[in-house]
Amino acid sequence: MTDFTHIDTWVFDLDNTLYPAHCHLFSQIDRRMSEFIQARLSLDEASARKIQKHYYSVYGTTLSGLMKEHDMPPRDFLDYVHDIDVSVVPRNEGLRTAISALPGKRYIFTNGSVRHAENVAGKIGVLDLFDDIFDIEAADYLPKPHEDTYTAFNRRFGITPSRAAMFEDLPQNLVAAHALGKTTVLVQSDADWMADEPADKRPSRPGETFDHVHHVTADLTSFLTGLKTAA
């Protein structure tokens, strides 16, 4: 069994981490981002899509780019892009059992909104198992992978990094976690992904390895179930 007896704080990304990427929930969000940009900036579909992915690559999130380049009100964007159909997300009783067995504190750390996290985690059936949610508003709209956001997250909840594990689908979002001393777990997937996704921002696929990642898994439930944790 993988030894996680030193861990008393469990930090989970939301999208494509707590639910399987192949359900394509995030593709709905991705599409609504494009629609929002088209409407607000009066662009055609191709131009809006290009800006969306450019801002994502440069600023960490599309929202950050819109705020910096166009003074976009963040709430308008978040409310629109997270107005999605979560019925595609399966309830996961196995994941619920595995998370409920983790000793210590549990948090969701997302570049999305609290509302989105609550909707999705509620659909999965795990929302009540988390002590709190740290969203993009709590981060003052500075998204992962900026290290200051991880520091703010740790400060908010009094986290000792050496006793914390962080689970993510995006390898770049584990760089700062590793640098600060957290145990890092990359949740990988072979799901089809958007063809125009920036190469350095795509979710990781099975077989990929990174120096800053301690563990990889393509099955979060099985990984958690197989851990040796503190009594």
Phi, psi and omega in degrees: 000146178285128187276110174239030183292344179275356186265128173233006177223128187239119188243122183239129163296165181260289190292130180063015176240301178284340174235156183288136182299332185288355173281348173061031173297318184293336177296331175294316178298316180302316180294321181289331173298315179298316180298318180299314181295318177305311184290314186285327183255004178054055182243159172282170187301315183295318180293320179297318181296319180297316179295317180305309183286328177296313180296321178301315182292318186279318189255352181100324171219155175299320180302316180302319178295318179295322178292316184286320187269336186227007180053043184283131175296121186297325183296322178302314181295309184298318180297321182288311188287339180262009174275080190230171180266105182273005180296341180285347180275123182282144169293142186229090181293327178296318178294321178301314180297317182294316180292321182296339180273352182285126182280140177103205183269151180225135183224151167258130182235104191228150171277359175270198182259162175301317180303314179297315180298318180295318180298314185285312180296328175294321178293321177295328181098026183234000187305316184291351181274351183260143181282331180191169178234129176250109186252187184293330177291318177299331179276009183057033176065019171262108191277162160304139018260020181295128186297327180301329180290322178292322177296318178296319177300312179299318181294319182303318187251007178064042185274134170266110187306323183293346178250016182241146174240138180239134183245128186212154173263343181256116184302325182294337179280358176256355181298308181293322178301316179295316182299327181275353174108007179281155168282129187248137180230122181260122179266111186260159181208146174259018179297148174299145181229166182300131186296332183263013177294133178305136186303325182273007181237008182279148172303149184286148178254152178306138180101339178284142177230153182217143183297332184268005181251123181278323184220149174232151177206148172255004182215095184300317182299312180297320179299312180295321181295330183271006182279146168265115184241168179296149181291000000 
